[in-house]
Amino acid sequence: MSKIVLNLEKLNKNYKDKKRELHIINNLDLKVEEGEFISILGKSGSGKSTLLNLMGLLDKPDSGKIYFDGIEVDNLKGSNIDKIKNEMLGFVFQFHYLLPEFTALENVMLPALLKNFKDKTEIKERAIKLLEEVELGERMGHKPNELSGGEKQRVAIARALINSPKILLADEPTGNLDEETSEKIHALLRRINCDMNQSIIVVTHSRELAKICHKRYYLKKGYLHLEEEIK
Ligand SMILES: Nc1ncnc2c1ncn2[C@@H]1O[C@H](COP(=O)(O)OP(=O)(O)OP(=O)(O)O)[C@@H](O)[C@H]1O
C-alpha cells in the first residue's frame, strides 16, 4: 500500500440554523493514498464543500482528527497550520480567482513568491514549465481578461501546483465551463495525476469527471459511501 497522505478520523461538523442543529459531516472516515485521484459526489447541500474546506484547513471540525502525512493537525500551532496549507495543499475552485492586474505567469508565480524562500529565477522557471504543462506556453503574458474561461481555469491549476502540494483540492473545477472545455480540464487533471503522481481530491457534480478517478465516493447523510474503485 502507498503512503497515506491524508487521514480523516471520525470527523464531525455541525451548523446551527434558527431551529435546530444540522449534522453536515457525521463521524466521517477517509484515507487518501499518495498518487490517488478521488472524487466526491453528492446532492446539492449534502456537505461536499464543507468537507473539502475541512480537508483544506479552511474550516475546523467540531470533533475528529485530521492527519497530513501522519501528523495530526490539532497538535499544531497556527503558524504550522499555515505551513501545511502552503506546503501540502493546492486549491482550485469553481471560479478561478486570478488577480486581474497580473499576467498568467505572475499569477502562477505569486504563491511561491509569497513563501519567499526560493530564488525568483527558479520560481519563474517552474511557473513557465507548469504553464507549458497546462498548454498555455503561448499565453503566459496575457492577463485574465485576455484569456478564455477554460484557459483561466488552467492558469488556476498551474498556480495551485506551483508549491508542489502533496494534495490538490478541487471544488467543482469545471462547474462554470461548457462541456468541451470541461473535458479538456478533466483530461488535464488526469494527466497531472499520472505524470506527476499528484494526489487529487475533487468535489463535483460531474459524473464524467468522477469516471476518470481511481475512487468515486458519494456523500450522503454526512458519510462517504465508496461507489467505485478502479485499480
Ligand atoms: N456557514 C454555514 N452556516 C450554516 N449552514 C451552512 C453553512 N455553510 C453551509 N451550510 C449548510 O450546510 C449544508 C452543506 O453545504 P455545502 O456547501 O457543503 O453543500 P454542497 O454539497 O457543497 O452543495 P452544492 O453541491 O450545492 O455546492 C447546506 O445545507 C448549507 O446550507
The ligand as an SDF file (V2000), in Angstrom:
LIG
                    3D

 31 33  0  0  0  0  0  0  0  0999 V2000
  -21.6900   28.6780    7.4690 N   0  0  0  0  0  0  0  0  0  0  0  0
  -22.8150   27.9640    7.4240 C   0  0  0  0  0  0  0  0  0  0  0  0
  -23.7930   28.1100    8.3330 N   0  0  0  0  0  0  0  0  0  0  0  0
  -24.9120   27.3840    8.3130 C   0  0  0  0  0  0  0  0  0  0  0  0
  -25.1710   26.4470    7.3760 N   0  0  0  0  0  0  0  0  0  0  0  0
  -24.2490   26.2610    6.4200 C   0  0  0  0  0  0  0  0  0  0  0  0
  -23.0220   26.9970    6.3790 C   0  0  0  0  0  0  0  0  0  0  0  0
  -22.2790   26.5870    5.3000 N   0  0  0  0  0  0  0  0  0  0  0  0
  -23.0250   25.6370    4.7080 C   0  0  0  0  0  0  0  0  0  0  0  0
  -24.1870   25.4340    5.3690 N   0  0  0  0  0  0  0  0  0  0  0  0
  -25.2260   24.4410    5.0410 C   0  0  0  0  0  0  0  0  0  0  0  0
  -24.6130   23.1760    5.0780 O   0  0  0  0  0  0  0  0  0  0  0  0
  -25.1140   22.3420    4.0380 C   0  0  0  0  0  0  0  0  0  0  0  0
  -23.9490   21.8220    3.2120 C   0  0  0  0  0  0  0  0  0  0  0  0
  -23.4020   22.8820    2.4340 O   0  0  0  0  0  0  0  0  0  0  0  0
  -22.2590   22.6350    1.3480 P   0  0  0  0  0  0  0  0  0  0  0  0
  -21.9750   23.9410    0.6910 O   0  0  0  0  0  0  0  0  0  0  0  0
  -21.1350   21.9360    1.9960 O   0  0  0  0  0  0  0  0  0  0  0  0
  -23.0070   21.6370    0.3530 O   0  0  0  0  0  0  0  0  0  0  0  0
  -22.5470   21.0970   -1.0850 P   0  0  0  0  0  0  0  0  0  0  0  0
  -22.7810   19.6380   -1.0880 O   0  0  0  0  0  0  0  0  0  0  0  0
  -21.1850   21.5790   -1.4050 O   0  0  0  0  0  0  0  0  0  0  0  0
  -23.6180   21.8310   -2.0100 O   0  0  0  0  0  0  0  0  0  0  0  0
  -23.5430   22.2580   -3.5680 P   0  0  0  0  0  0  0  0  0  0  0  0
  -23.3680   20.9970   -4.3500 O   0  0  0  0  0  0  0  0  0  0  0  0
  -24.8680   22.9280   -3.7960 O   0  0  0  0  0  0  0  0  0  0  0  0
  -22.3910   23.2120   -3.7160 O   0  0  0  0  0  0  0  0  0  0  0  0
  -26.1250   23.1750    3.2720 C   0  0  0  0  0  0  0  0  0  0  0  0
  -27.4040   22.8400    3.7420 O   0  0  0  0  0  0  0  0  0  0  0  0
  -25.7540   24.6060    3.6290 C   0  0  0  0  0  0  0  0  0  0  0  0
  -26.8880   25.4310    3.5970 O   0  0  0  0  0  0  0  0  0  0  0  0
  1  2  1  0
  2  3  1  0
  2  7  2  0
  3  4  2  0
  4  5  1  0
  5  6  2  0
  6  7  1  0
  6 10  1  0
  7  8  1  0
  8  9  2  0
  9 10  1  0
 10 11  1  0
 11 12  1  0
 11 30  1  0
 12 13  1  0
 13 14  1  0
 13 28  1  0
 14 15  1  0
 15 16  1  0
 16 17  2  0
 16 18  1  0
 16 19  1  0
 19 20  1  0
 20 21  2  0
 20 22  1  0
 20 23  1  0
 23 24  1  0
 24 25  2  0
 24 26  1  0
 24 27  1  0
 28 29  1  0
 28 30  1  0
 30 31  1  0
M  END
$$$$
